Amino acid sequence: TTLSNAIGGGVWSSSNTSVATVSGGVVTGVASGNATISYAVTNGCGTAYATQAVTVNPLPASIGGTLSVCAGLTTTLTDADAGGTWSSSNGNVTVGSSSGVVTGVTAGNSTITYTLPTGCINTAVVTVNPLPAAIGGTLSVCAGLATTLTDADAGGTWSSSNGNATVG
């Protein structure tokens, strides 16, 4: 955050540089805690100080969950810090603001942001993969015979849901 003072030429300092540092009025949080930021101006009347208490809040915990989803499907993201809200950087996904449920809309990447009431944020990138192409070929076969199925997407793995058919 940036602090300012109407009188120029002063010197900024922090009472606790392990919590916050200050340079030119720009305060940088180092670790959670409290610090007092001072601005000292020396003139013909002596040295005058202005102070401002600053609280540095902790960042949210790391975002957990599966960071990829297929278009049209969902994944749930989590954060150990309760009370935050979820948002997305673009329309590739939708995300429930209080639930963290991410729905893939279109293929691509989206930055998901978790914001605590303190204003502190954490982000993660979610990749939305396109659904595979529809399976083609003859979808019925007589017992003991074979049929060939096709898919326009290369590199996939074929499987059967039960022992009524085998896939090679």
Salt bridges, closest charged atoms under 4 A:
none
